[in-house]
Amino acid sequence: MELAIQFGGATDEGIVKGMWFDESGTLDRDTCRKLFVKCDNSRVDEVKDTVKSVGQKLGQKAMWIEFDFSDNAQIIDCE
């Protein structure tokens, strides 16, 4: 998976259904795959560029992106 390679990991949260109103007021519905990527805050622009590129490849009008700037997420060694 491209995102896991580029950002060091990704979580596939599965298929979700969404809807949103485009700029003309038309209700668009879409079935999507929700992905979670954790990276350093300095890479926000790189994340945006990557999401836009993926959206263009998929023929999307737009892509939803959320940023959580908390430092709560961690990988804990279980060995």
SULHU-V585044 format. One line per field, one symbol per residue. phi: phi as a letter, one per 30 degrees, with the letter a starting at -180 (. if undefined). A space follows every 10 residues. Layout:
phi=???
This chain:
phi=.eddddcila cddjdbcbba cddcjddcca cbccbbbcad edcedddedd ddddedddid dabdbbbccd cddbccdcc
